[in-house]
Amino acid sequence: MIDLDNFIDGLARSGGARFDDRSPTDGSVVARVAEATRSELDDAVAIARRAQSAWAERPAPERGEILLRCGKILEERRDAIAQLMAREMGKCLREARGDVQEAIDTCLYAAGEGRRLFGRTVPSELPSKWALTMPRPLGVVAAVTPWNFPIAVPSWKIVPALLAGNAVVWKPAEEAPATGHELWRALVDGGVPAGALGIVHGGAEVGRALVAHAGVDAITFTGSTAAGREIAEVAGRGLKRVSLELGGKNPCIVHADADLALAADGLVWGAFGTAGQRCTATSRLIVHRSIADELIARVAERASRLRLGDPLDERTDVGPLIDAAAKARLESAIAGARSDGLAVKSRAVDASLAAGNFVAPSLVLDVPRDHALAQRELFGPLLAVLRYDDLDEAIAIANEIELGLSSSIYTRDVGLACRAVERIQAGITYVNSPTIGAEAHLPFGGVKATGNGHREGGWAAYEFFCETKTVYLDFSGRLQRAQLDNRTE
């Protein structure tokens, strides 16, 4: 068991009560974690504000070189971090290694961005005058991150924020603080000043205090839509810049001409990978009526072969849900579907897994379009199946919810695929692949109630973490008045 503290200016702080960080596999205590006190939070923000100026004065290429070293350290520690992640939050080992790899890739991309923090030089309307822009840091960024990708998602926020010259105070999810600490340690060991990256632990109240703190200039958050709305209100009152990455209820459309073997493989991976606990998980299968029965049979057969078990076992395909409440929520949804007369394809969980939060991959068939299973994000290994007759109907089904993160279509018809890409209301659309699989060098985010329009990943992340400063440089030696008629005859 680990005793885990808050770290502020590189020093351990543990003035508050401790809480248990438990494994979802068997309930064992992974860590005893110190919850940040208000004074510790105040110190973290104050120290970050002092450290930010010196960090921002270092040239961006130098900051990029530091983050490159951080990526190399993560690479060296990948297997050990993956082991901890699997134990702490239940992600299977091969997926946990991929989680760490995403952070490695984000660091490598940031190293290049250190030499590409572009401004623009444009013509002035006046002679002997230059006009240009340059990116400038925001100041102190509060990062509040989820448990389901405890290394990858924080890296999407922290790494570009640091590269842009900001300081960060980070609250990782209380369900995965030990894994988060390993990312903090790798970044500091790689050369990020400890004062410029503080880590504080706790639950929702610590998160609320951090995002509302007067010393915080910007907020980046990934989590539930309800929590995002609350944060947006706080940010609005404080005139803070805020990036919100919220829920998903992601559709996969499978057309009549699709490669059904490919589609079935993609659906099983998209719906049941990470036990369905991804904001991009495939949670709605919208399938053409003519092929529905065959595709359902293929997916159900593949799902029945998925091995539930200890995520530390390399043979395991599906680990536990994060906690008992998540398990109860999924079991209640499945029981509710049955009581509504819907057919469910699932299987019993082996009695040997009773100590953990395991739910077997499940398909619910012929879900009505207005049913909760077709509308509400459940965050577990449950795939709602809906049938359609033509593409217009399929796209209407895909679009008739409040969320719009990821989407997918399987078809051999390139024209039909392009129509779907153009009309599906989602921030991401995959063609002939599942709704999961984001890459670190591309923008990531959604539309509608999935967020507030900002993007993580790739070049787009730097647009959020930088202010644009406009510079006018007049070397004419005389007063020139813009917008007046300065032309000479």
RODO-2510 file (C-alpha; in nm, 4 decimals, decimal comma):
residues 489
     n   res          X          Y          Z
     1     m     0,0000     0,0000     0,0000
     2     i     0,1171     0,3515    -0,0870
     3     d     0,0926     0,6625     0,1324
     4     l     0,0225     0,9340    -0,1222
     5     d     0,0605     1,3052    -0,0502
     6     n    -0,0046     1,6282    -0,2296
     7     f     0,3079     1,7786    -0,3876
     8     i     0,3497     2,1542    -0,3928
     9     d     0,6781     2,3043    -0,5103
    10     g     0,8093     1,9481    -0,5066
    11     l     0,7434     1,9033    -0,1342
    12     a     0,5005     1,6531     0,0158
    13     r     0,2044     1,8070     0,1968
    14     s    -0,0502     1,6036     0,3910
    15     g    -0,2363     1,8267     0,6331
    16     g    -0,5821     1,6925     0,5529
    17     a    -0,7669     1,3706     0,6195
    18     r    -0,6743     1,0620     0,4216
    19     f    -0,9037     0,8543     0,2033
    20     d    -0,8724     0,5010     0,0677
    21     d    -0,7947     0,4404    -0,2985
    22     r    -0,9348     0,0906    -0,3601
    23     s    -0,8838    -0,1554    -0,6430
    24     p    -1,2059    -0,2274    -0,8352
    25     t    -1,0859    -0,5841    -0,8931
    26     d    -1,0945    -0,7036    -0,5333
    27     g    -1,1520    -0,4013    -0,3090
    28     s    -0,7990    -0,3979    -0,1699
    29     v    -0,6471    -0,0642    -0,0690
    30     v    -0,3958     0,0580    -0,3257
    31     a    -0,3127     0,3847    -0,1520
    32     r    -0,3982     0,6024     0,1448
    33     v    -0,4303     0,9481    -0,0054
    34     a    -0,4018     1,2872     0,1625
    35     e    -0,6895     1,5182     0,0714
    36     a    -0,5707     1,8722     0,0044
    37     t    -0,6653     2,1343     0,2606
    38     r    -0,7689     2,4858     0,1635
    39     s    -0,4332     2,6245     0,2774
    40     e    -0,2493     2,3650     0,0685
    41     l    -0,4600     2,4579    -0,2322
    42     d    -0,3863     2,8261    -0,1774
    43     d    -0,0146     2,7497    -0,1539
    44     a    -0,0210     2,5410    -0,4713
    45     v    -0,1816     2,8214    -0,6712
    46     a     0,0425     3,0924    -0,5231
    47     i     0,3602     2,8950    -0,5907
    48     a     0,2442     2,8130    -0,9426
    49     r     0,1847     3,1826    -1,0080
    50     r     0,5361     3,2698    -0,8908
    51     a     0,6947     2,9880    -1,0908
    52     q     0,5032     3,0583    -1,4099
    53     s     0,6912     3,3744    -1,5061
    54     a     1,0326     3,2087    -1,4915
    55     w     0,9041     2,9039    -1,6783
    56     a     0,7513     3,1219    -1,9522
    57     e     1,0808     3,3108    -1,9938
    58     r     1,2543     2,9923    -2,1021
    59     p     1,2449     2,9651    -2,4810
    60     a     0,9687     2,7445    -2,6161
    61     p     1,2180     2,5103    -2,7905
    62     e     1,3857     2,4567    -2,4536
    63     r     1,0526     2,3783    -2,2923
    64     g     0,9932     2,1329    -2,5767
    65     e     1,3265     1,9615    -2,5115
    66     i     1,2312     1,9178    -2,1456
    67     l     0,9004     1,7592    -2,2429
    68     l     1,0851     1,5314    -2,4844
    69     r     1,2901     1,4064    -2,1879
    70     c     0,9662     1,3564    -1,9952
    71     g     0,8347     1,1395    -2,2767
    72     k     1,1494     0,9270    -2,2696
    73     i     1,1113     0,8784    -1,8938
    74     l     0,7517     0,7687    -1,9402
    75     e     0,8706     0,5237    -2,2026
    76     e     1,1206     0,3748    -1,9587
    77     r     0,8520     0,3451    -1,6889
    78     r     0,5632     0,2399    -1,9127
    79     d     0,5293    -0,1185    -1,7938
    80     a     0,5519    -0,0295    -1,4249
    81     i     0,2928     0,2484    -1,4637
    82     a     0,0648     0,0138    -1,6590
    83     q     0,0849    -0,2413    -1,3781
    84     l    -0,0180     0,0233    -1,1253
    85     m    -0,2977     0,1492    -1,3504
    86     a    -0,4380    -0,2007    -1,3993
    87     r    -0,4457    -0,2558    -1,0251
    88     e    -0,5769     0,0870    -0,9340
    89     m    -0,8568     0,1438    -1,1878
    90     g    -0,9010    -0,1924    -1,3586
    91     k    -0,7788    -0,1295    -1,7112
    92     c    -0,6375    -0,4385    -1,8812
    93     l    -0,2605    -0,4380    -1,9129
    94     r    -0,2369    -0,3992    -2,2902
    95     e    -0,4802    -0,1070    -2,2757
    96     a    -0,2959     0,0430    -1,9790
    97     r     0,0285     0,0344    -2,1743
    98     g    -0,1541     0,2106    -2,4566
    99     d    -0,2730     0,4759    -2,2122
   100     v     0,0868     0,5509    -2,1160
   101     q     0,1904     0,5445    -2,4827
   102     e    -0,0618     0,8183    -2,5545
   103     a     0,1161     1,0404    -2,3021
   104     i     0,4532     0,9517    -2,4549
   105     d     0,3236     1,0509    -2,7980
   106     t     0,1820     1,3750    -2,6572
   107     c     0,5230     1,4635    -2,5129
   108     l     0,6958     1,3864    -2,8423
   109     y     0,4471     1,6013    -3,0324
   110     a     0,4952     1,8855    -2,7830
   111     a     0,8706     1,8733    -2,8390
   112     g     0,8104     1,9665    -3,2012
   113     e     0,5513     2,2293    -3,1137
   114     g     0,8204     2,4067    -2,9144
   115     r     0,9578     2,5160    -3,2513
   116     r     0,6140     2,5741    -3,4055
   117     l     0,4306     2,8070    -3,1681
   118     f     0,3420     3,0149    -3,4691
   119     g     0,2156     3,3676    -3,4812
   120     r     0,1351     3,5487    -3,8051
   121     t     0,2917     3,8400    -3,9856
   122     v     0,0451     4,0255    -4,2068
   123     p     0,0639     4,3441    -4,4174
   124     s    -0,0182     4,6696    -4,2446
   125     e    -0,2484     4,9174    -4,4135
   126     l     0,0161     5,1840    -4,3514
   127     p     0,3699     5,2178    -4,4928
   128     s     0,6831     5,1503    -4,2876
   129     k     0,4814     4,9518    -4,0369
   130     w     0,4732     4,5828    -3,9510
   131     a     0,1794     4,3908    -3,8064
   132     l     0,2196     4,0561    -3,6369
   133     t     0,0850     3,8273    -3,3670
   134     m     0,2558     3,6080    -3,1111
   135     p     0,1270     3,3410    -2,8690
   136     r     0,1529     3,4196    -2,4978
   137     p     0,0744     3,1953    -2,1976
   138     l    -0,2475     3,2307    -2,0013
   139     g    -0,0915     3,2064    -1,6542
   140     v    -0,2039     2,9388    -1,4057
   141     v    -0,4163     2,6536    -1,5410
   142     a    -0,6331     2,4303    -1,3215
   143     a    -0,6537     2,0773    -1,4639
   144     v    -0,9228     1,8408    -1,3351
   145     t    -0,9028     1,4989    -1,4958
   146     p    -1,0935     1,1656    -1,5009
   147     w    -1,0017     0,8192    -1,3825
   148     n    -1,0678     0,6206    -1,7020
   149     f    -0,7556     0,7473    -1,8819
   150     p    -0,5447     0,8497    -1,5821
   151     i    -0,2260     0,9130    -1,7828
   152     a    -0,3397     0,9918    -2,1382
   153     v    -0,6097     1,2528    -2,0707
   154     p    -0,4043     1,4470    -1,8134
   155     s    -0,1154     1,4552    -2,0615
   156     w    -0,3459     1,6100    -2,3249
   157     k    -0,4004     1,8988    -2,0839
   158     i    -0,0825     1,9361    -1,8829
   159     v     0,1777     1,8893    -2,1570
   160     p     0,0492     2,1557    -2,4024
   161     a    -0,0250     2,3909    -2,1132
   162     l     0,3367     2,3634    -1,9986
   163     l     0,4789     2,3882    -2,3498
   164     a     0,2861     2,7136    -2,3966
   165     g     0,4540     2,8564    -2,0848
   166     n     0,1761     2,8136    -1,8306
   167     a     0,1981     2,6706    -1,4808
   168     v    -0,0476     2,3968    -1,3835
   169     v    -0,2199     2,2894    -1,0636
   170     w    -0,3615     1,9443    -1,1249
   171     k    -0,6270     1,7469    -0,9415
   172     p    -0,6328     1,3900    -1,0721
   173     a    -0,9422     1,1776    -1,0188
   174     e    -0,9739     1,0444    -0,6662
   175     e    -1,0227     0,6947    -0,8166
   176     a    -0,6747     0,6924    -0,9754
   177     p    -0,4449     0,9257    -0,7794
   178     a    -0,1483     0,6866    -0,7590
   179     t    -0,1299     0,6484    -1,1368
   180     g    -0,1629     1,0229    -1,1739
   181     h     0,1239     1,0746    -0,9346
   182     e     0,3474     0,8721    -1,1669
   183     l     0,2792     1,1167    -1,4492
   184     w     0,3569     1,4095    -1,2187
   185     r     0,6804     1,2408    -1,1115
   186     a     0,7899     1,1707    -1,4697
   187     l     0,7308     1,5329    -1,5716
   188     v     0,9223     1,6719    -1,2749
   189     d     1,2021     1,4180    -1,3145
   190     g     1,2264     1,5244    -1,6797
   191     g     1,2926     1,8855    -1,5845
   192     v     0,9576     2,0615    -1,5424
   193     p     1,0044     2,2915    -1,2415
   194     a     0,8191     2,1467    -0,9445
   195     g     0,6700     2,4878    -0,8679
   196     a     0,5177     2,5050    -1,2145
   197     l     0,3336     2,1742    -1,1723
   198     g     0,1554     2,1057    -0,8459
   199     i    -0,0607     1,8010    -0,7750
   200     v    -0,3427     1,8092    -0,5212
   201     h    -0,5749     1,5240    -0,4301
   202     g    -0,9344     1,4965    -0,3239
   203     g    -1,2911     1,4684    -0,4368
   204     a    -1,5441     1,7049    -0,5848
   205     e    -1,5045     1,9685    -0,3132
   206     v    -1,1319     2,0045    -0,3795
   207     g    -1,2085     2,0293    -0,7504
   208     r    -1,4692     2,2997    -0,6902
   209     a    -1,2293     2,5004    -0,4763
   210     l    -0,9556     2,4743    -0,7360
   211     v    -1,1608     2,5864    -1,0364
   212     a    -1,3140     2,8741    -0,8371
   213     h    -0,9777     2,9930    -0,7004
   214     a    -0,9091     3,3584    -0,7747
   215     g    -0,5487     3,2778    -0,8675
   216     v    -0,6481     3,0424    -1,1508
   217     d    -0,6632     3,1939    -1,4994
   218     a    -0,7945     2,8975    -1,6996
   219     i    -0,9637     2,5636    -1,6396
   220     t    -0,9429     2,2411    -1,8358
   221     f    -1,1826     1,9653    -1,7366
   222     t    -1,2883     1,6217    -1,8592
   223     g    -1,5849     1,4550    -1,6926
   224     s    -1,9619     1,4440    -1,6800
   225     t    -2,1859     1,6925    -1,8556
   226     a    -2,3478     1,7846    -1,5226
   227     a    -2,0130     1,8696    -1,3664
   228     g    -1,9118     2,0572    -1,6812
   229     r    -2,2178     2,2804    -1,6603
   230     e    -2,1321     2,3653    -1,2995
   231     i    -1,7713     2,4473    -1,3905
   232     a    -1,8858     2,6631    -1,6827
   233     e    -2,0975     2,8716    -1,4437
   234     v    -1,8023     2,9199    -1,2080
   235     a    -1,5710     3,0091    -1,4965
   236     g    -1,8235     3,2544    -1,6357
   237     r    -1,8511     3,4415    -1,3080
   238     g    -1,4733     3,4635    -1,2859
   239     l    -1,4219     3,5390    -1,6565
   240     k    -1,1853     3,2427    -1,6730
   241     r    -1,1075     3,0618    -1,9943
   242     v    -1,2481     2,7087    -1,9751
   243     s    -1,2186     2,3937    -2,1864
   244     l    -1,4814     2,1272    -2,1214
   245     e    -1,4667     1,7721    -2,2582
   246     l    -1,7823     1,5969    -2,1446
   247     g    -2,0006     1,2963    -2,2229
   248     g    -2,0618     1,0807    -2,5274
   249     k    -2,3345     0,8453    -2,6509
   250     n    -2,1603     0,7369    -2,9635
   251     p    -2,3343     0,5781    -3,2629
   252     c    -2,1953     0,3257    -3,5073
   253     i    -2,3973     0,3005    -3,8293
   254     v    -2,3565    -0,0268    -4,0178
   255     h    -2,4977    -0,0113    -4,3691
   256     a    -2,6278    -0,3045    -4,5719
   257     d    -2,3124    -0,3249    -4,7869
   258     a    -2,0666    -0,3282    -4,4960
   259     d    -1,7986    -0,5895    -4,4326
   260     l    -1,9777    -0,7590    -4,1435
   261     a    -1,6718    -0,9374    -4,0048
   262     l    -1,4842    -0,6068    -3,9896
   263     a    -1,7833    -0,4291    -3,8383
   264     a    -1,8315    -0,6995    -3,5735
   265     d    -1,4676    -0,6816    -3,4686
   266     g    -1,4878    -0,3029    -3,4477
   267     l    -1,8104    -0,3072    -3,2472
   268     v    -1,6736    -0,5496    -2,9904
   269     w    -1,3587    -0,3421    -2,9439
   270     g    -1,5439    -0,0099    -2,9474
   271     a    -1,8229    -0,1156    -2,7109
   272     f    -1,6409    -0,3400    -2,4648
   273     g    -1,2784    -0,2197    -2,4596
   274     t    -1,1935    -0,0599    -2,1230
   275     a    -1,5180    -0,2272    -2,0059
   276     g    -1,7055     0,0370    -2,2033
   277     q    -1,5679     0,3099    -1,9761
   278     r    -1,4615     0,5517    -2,2483
   279     c    -1,6309     0,8750    -2,3450
   280     t    -1,5825     0,7566    -2,7044
   281     a    -1,7140     0,4014    -2,6463
   282     t    -1,9550     0,2666    -2,9056
   283     s    -2,2803     0,2656    -2,7119
   284     r    -2,5356     0,2619    -2,9975
   285     l    -2,5335     0,0217    -3,2905
   286     i    -2,7564     0,1590    -3,5664
   287     v    -2,7785    -0,1280    -3,8142
   288     h    -2,9593    -0,1689    -4,1467
   289     r    -3,2569    -0,3957    -4,1021
   290     s    -3,1516    -0,6319    -4,3819
   291     i    -2,8297    -0,7368    -4,2067
   292     a    -2,9231    -0,6747    -3,8434
   293     d    -2,9777    -1,0335    -3,7340
   294     e    -2,6538    -1,1573    -3,8872
   295     l    -2,4466    -0,8738    -3,7409
   296     i    -2,6049    -0,9094    -3,3961
   297     a    -2,5201    -1,2794    -3,3985
   298     r    -2,1590    -1,2073    -3,4945
   299     v    -2,1153    -0,9421    -3,2231
   300     a    -2,2833    -1,1568    -2,9569
   301     e    -2,0638    -1,4534    -3,0424
   302     r    -1,7459    -1,2467    -3,0233
   303     a    -1,8589    -1,0834    -2,6991
   304     s    -1,9283    -1,4235    -2,5454
   305     r    -1,5625    -1,5165    -2,5952
   306     l    -1,4263    -1,2098    -2,4151
   307     r    -1,2484    -1,3111    -2,0967
   308     l    -1,3503    -1,1236    -1,7794
   309     g    -1,0972    -1,1239    -1,5017
   310     d    -0,8016    -0,9718    -1,3244
   311     p    -0,6703    -0,6856    -1,5403
   312     l    -0,3170    -0,7788    -1,4340
   313     d    -0,3570    -1,1079    -1,6202
   314     e    -0,2389    -1,0665    -1,9800
   315     r    -0,5169    -1,3022    -2,0941
   316     t    -0,7943    -1,0755    -1,9637
   317     d    -1,0052    -0,8865    -2,2190
   318     v    -1,2494    -0,7026    -1,9915
   319     g    -1,1718    -0,5780    -1,6428
   320     p    -1,4018    -0,4439    -1,3713
   321     l    -1,6039    -0,1250    -1,3614
   322     i    -1,4538     0,1474    -1,1497
   323     d    -1,6672     0,1048    -0,8370
   324     a    -1,9711    -0,0628    -0,6880
   325     a    -2,1964     0,2276    -0,7851
   326     a    -2,1020     0,1898    -1,1515
   327     k    -2,1720    -0,1836    -1,1324
   328     a    -2,5106    -0,1238    -0,9712
   329     r    -2,6001     0,1363    -1,2337
   330     l    -2,5276    -0,1034    -1,5213
   331     e    -2,7056    -0,3943    -1,3591
   332     s    -3,0081    -0,1713    -1,2972
   333     a    -3,0096    -0,0588    -1,6622
   334     i    -2,9994    -0,4196    -1,7843
   335     a    -3,2741    -0,5247    -1,5427
   336     g    -3,4811    -0,2258    -1,6540
   337     a    -3,4408    -0,3232    -2,0189
   338     r    -3,5660    -0,6727    -1,9437
   339     s    -3,8628    -0,5381    -1,7487
   340     d    -3,9447    -0,3178    -2,0495
   341     g    -3,9650    -0,6319    -2,2619
   342     l    -3,6346    -0,5824    -2,4456
   343     a    -3,4192    -0,8815    -2,5345
   344     v    -3,0751    -0,8868    -2,3705
   345     k    -2,7797    -1,0939    -2,4869
   346     s    -2,5365    -1,1332    -2,1993
   347     r    -2,3986    -1,3947    -1,9634
   348     a    -2,3491    -1,4442    -1,5927
   349     v    -2,0283    -1,3303    -1,4282
   350     d    -1,8235    -1,6124    -1,2798
   351     a    -1,8607    -1,6473    -0,9032
   352     s    -1,4821    -1,6212    -0,8639
   353     l    -1,5103    -1,2513    -0,9578
   354     a    -1,7740    -1,1674    -0,6960
   355     a    -1,5358    -0,9470    -0,4955
   356     g    -1,4913    -0,7123    -0,7926
   357     n    -1,7128    -0,4775    -0,9880
   358     f    -1,7576    -0,6981    -1,2935
   359     v    -2,0423    -0,6741    -1,5461
   360     a    -2,0431    -0,8961    -1,8547
   361     p    -2,0567    -0,7360    -2,2017
   362     s    -2,4232    -0,7035    -2,2979
   363     l    -2,6330    -0,6236    -2,6046
   364     v    -2,9863    -0,4877    -2,5690
   365     l    -3,1873    -0,5454    -2,8872
   366     d    -3,4440    -0,3311    -3,0672
   367     v    -3,4144    -0,0391    -2,8284
   368     p    -3,6769     0,2306    -2,8983
   369     r    -3,5290     0,5592    -3,0137
   370     d    -3,6627     0,7472    -2,7117
   371     h    -3,5603     0,4834    -2,4550
   372     a    -3,3045     0,5826    -2,1902
   373     l    -3,0614     0,3221    -2,3244
   374     a    -3,0613     0,5067    -2,6586
   375     q    -3,0325     0,8519    -2,5037
   376     r    -2,8252     0,8407    -2,1841
   377     e    -2,4553     0,7696    -2,1368
   378     l    -2,4112     0,4671    -1,9082
   379     f    -2,0315     0,4237    -1,9119
   380     g    -2,0128     0,0471    -1,9158
   381     p    -2,0053    -0,2604    -2,1438
   382     l    -2,3578    -0,2220    -2,2818
   383     l    -2,4449    -0,1821    -2,6506
   384     a    -2,7947    -0,0640    -2,7462
   385     v    -2,9059    -0,1945    -3,0874
   386     l    -3,1414     0,0051    -3,3116
   387     r    -3,2489    -0,0846    -3,6684
   388     y    -3,3004     0,1440    -3,9660
   389     d    -3,4243     0,1270    -4,3259
   390     d    -3,2347     0,4075    -4,5050
   391     l    -2,9384     0,6330    -4,4398
   392     d    -3,1469     0,9412    -4,3658
   393     e    -3,3186     0,7525    -4,0852
   394     a    -2,9844     0,6257    -3,9503
   395     i    -2,8375     0,9755    -3,9392
   396     a    -3,1518     1,1099    -3,7741
   397     i    -3,1190     0,8450    -3,5018
   398     a    -2,7506     0,9263    -3,4582
   399     n    -2,8221     1,2980    -3,4201
   400     e    -3,1300     1,2987    -3,1959
   401     i    -2,9450     1,3133    -2,8638
   402     e    -2,7853     1,6059    -2,6813
   403     l    -2,4306     1,4670    -2,7055
   404     g    -2,1985     1,4597    -3,0053
   405     l    -1,8493     1,3310    -2,9398
   406     s    -1,7591     1,0372    -3,1649
   407     s    -1,9324     0,8408    -3,4399
   408     s    -1,8653     0,5710    -3,6959
   409     i    -2,0015     0,4281    -4,0191
   410     y    -1,9241     0,0989    -4,1916
   411     t    -1,9926     0,0917    -4,5651
   412     r    -1,8163     0,0110    -4,8922
   413     d    -1,9894     0,3054    -5,0659
   414     v    -1,7560     0,6055    -5,0564
   415     g    -2,0317     0,8472    -5,1514
   416     l    -2,2554     0,7221    -4,8729
   417     a    -1,9657     0,7455    -4,6278
   418     c    -1,9010     1,1060    -4,7300
   419     r    -2,2681     1,1945    -4,6829
   420     a    -2,2546     1,0498    -4,3329
   421     v    -1,9319     1,2308    -4,2462
   422     e    -2,0874     1,5583    -4,3576
   423     r    -2,4200     1,5166    -4,1768
   424     i    -2,3485     1,3319    -3,8507
   425     q    -2,3397     1,5800    -3,5634
   426     a    -2,0202     1,4757    -3,3885
   427     g    -1,6736     1,6110    -3,3361
   428     i    -1,5192     1,2878    -3,4662
   429     t    -1,6327     1,0438    -3,7361
   430     y    -1,4551     0,7205    -3,8249
   431     v    -1,5157     0,5348    -4,1510
   432     n    -1,4858     0,1554    -4,1353
   433     s    -1,3413     0,1590    -3,7853
   434     p    -1,4946     0,1886    -3,4373
   435     t    -1,5700     0,5078    -3,2463
   436     i    -1,2482     0,4802    -3,0449
   437     g    -0,8863     0,5285    -3,1489
   438     a    -0,7921     0,8965    -3,1119
   439     e    -0,4340     0,9851    -3,2067
   440     a    -0,2256     1,2359    -3,0147
   441     h    -0,1450     1,4602    -3,3116
   442     l    -0,5094     1,5217    -3,4100
   443     p    -0,7738     1,7418    -3,2436
   444     f    -1,0147     1,5646    -3,0091
   445     g    -1,3518     1,6933    -2,8928
   446     g    -1,7225     1,7082    -2,9525
   447     v    -2,0214     1,9252    -3,0332
   448     k    -2,3512     2,0074    -2,8627
   449     a    -2,3530     1,9161    -2,4901
   450     t    -2,0294     1,7182    -2,5239
   451     g    -1,8282     2,0318    -2,4576
   452     n    -1,7880     2,4012    -2,5225
   453     g    -1,6111     2,3893    -2,8562
   454     h    -1,2449     2,3671    -2,7610
   455     r    -1,0319     2,0761    -2,8742
   456     e    -0,7607     1,8705    -2,7094
   457     g    -0,4778     1,6971    -2,8934
   458     g    -0,2715     1,8074    -3,1906
   459     w    -0,2226     2,1709    -3,2803
   460     a    -0,5694     2,2676    -3,1536
   461     a    -0,4705     2,2240    -2,7887
   462     y    -0,2192     2,5053    -2,8166
   463     e    -0,4882     2,7409    -2,9399
   464     f    -0,6620     2,7032    -2,6044
   465     f    -0,3540     2,7358    -2,3854
   466     c    -0,2230     3,0513    -2,5557
   467     e    -0,3435     3,4085    -2,5693
   468     t    -0,2902     3,5931    -2,8964
   469     k    -0,0927     3,9139    -2,8620
   470     t    -0,1049     4,1551    -3,1550
   471     v     0,1996     4,3743    -3,2162
   472     y     0,2227     4,6874    -3,4353
   473     l     0,5764     4,8024    -3,5120
   474     d     0,5903     5,1465    -3,6768
   475     f     0,9305     5,2573    -3,8058
   476     s     0,8075     5,5467    -4,0206
   477     g     0,9295     5,8122    -3,7770
   478     r     0,5990     6,0035    -3,7964
   479     l     0,2448     5,9809    -3,6665
   480     q     0,0347     5,7523    -3,8841
   481     r    -0,3355     5,7267    -3,8118
   482     a    -0,4993     5,3964    -3,8938
   483     q    -0,8474     5,3998    -4,0491
   484     l    -0,7988     5,7562    -4,1731
   485     d    -0,7179     5,8403    -4,5337
   486     n    -0,3368     5,8406    -4,5264
   487     r    -0,2903     5,7996    -4,8986
   488     t    -0,0735     6,0524    -5,0800
   489     e    -0,1712     6,1945    -5,4160
***
